[in-house]
Amino acid sequence: MKKILFLIFFLSIFAGSTPSFALVMGNDFYKLCEPIQKKNLDYEIIQEVCAYYVMGVTDALQLTIAHLQENGIKNCKFIPSDVNSTQLLDIFIKYLKDKPQNRNNAAAALIEIAVSEAFTLCTKPYQTPSFLGKK
């Protein structure tokens, strides 16, 4: 029950502060999820919620890759099957730390970029979405 209440709280934090296309922004995610490394008393619950969010976005990315492959676009591959939720969260937190200039964008889009760069999912260089500007 505590996890469900926290999840509701987690999502409600962002309800009024993000553009209509995004539920969670990079700055919001970083503020809540980065400090879990040392400071927060509810470390396990926060880490689990943050990891599940990243996993959900990553699952959507995997579905997109499957759809592309079914339609003849074969230059993208899946995330290795032995990658776990903690690794995905670590990859995203590192991306947010390394590129603070991008944190004002949708967390879901930033997760896609971070994971795609970390695992070189597509053989062509990853194209940064236009709303992030040039690399």
HELIX and SHEET records of a PDB file:
HELIX    1   1 LYS A    2  PHE A   14  1                                  13    
HELIX    2   2 GLY A   26  CYS A   33  1                                   8    
HELIX    3   3 GLU A   34  GLN A   37  5                                   4    
HELIX    4   4 TYR A   43  GLU A   70  1                                  28    
HELIX    5   5 SER A   85  ASP A   98  1                                  14    
HELIX    6   6 PRO A  100  ASN A  102  5                                   3    
HELIX    7   7 ALA A  107  PHE A  119  1                                  13    
HELIX    8   8 SER A  130  LEU A  132  5                                   3    
END                                                                             
